[in-house]
Amino acid sequence: MKTKIIAYTLTLFISIGLTGCDGGNDNKNEDTQTQNSEDNTSVSNDDTSNANPTESPKNYTKEELLAMSEDAETLYTFEEVDGGVRIIAYNGKSDVAIIPNVIDGKNVIVLGGNSFRFDKNIKAVLLPSELTMIEGEAFLGCEELVAVYASGKLIKTIGEAAFASGNNLRYVELPESVDSIVGFPFMGEEITIITPQGSYAEQYAFDTGILKVENN
């Protein structure tokens, strides 16, 4: 009888001991899962903190563009018109265009309506010194366009939707010579018109609600 009681007691102790070991393993597994969960949360937070915020467009200056070399004539498709050359299309892939003053020995006097239309690369343009007209929709759909500067003082006419490029457009220079702006050529709310005080372009800006005007 005593032998049976001793055997039963030993069996009970062994069973309790094994249960305790399993419980310890269960606790370790739970601790490991909790730690892994915390580690994953930490990595996720780190990934979020390293995300790059949306960058503002670079503000190209006229001085930067004036310091650059003119584009090769071969980057432009053109046709002869009375008094010079009319640009039909820009065929380059650069984000900056320095339009030549002379192509095929003739002054560039007109920027045609399809010149840069829907160009997804162009960000800044320096217009040629002898230019007299920017036709409608010349920069239509140029979503990355930030600045257009005039190197000369002969531009007279700006066509309808000439600068309807997108919300990135910041600076458009219109010389005192401008005396005709057809319809509303601009798009976006952050545009600054650079023009002499008292000019037609300045008055046009005020009349149409363009509040940002910089006199040069």
Secondary structure, 3 states (H helix, E strand, C coil): CHHHHHHHHHHHHHHHHHHHHHHHHHHHHHHHHHHHHHHHHHHHHHHHHCCCCCCCCCCCCHHHHHCCCCCCHHHEEEEEECCEEEEEEECCCCCEEECCCEECCEEEEEECCCCCCCCCCCCEEEECCCCCEECCCCCCCCCCCCEEEECCCCCCEECCCCECCCCCCCEEECCCCCCEECCCCECCCCCEEECCCCCHHHHHHHHCCCCCEECC
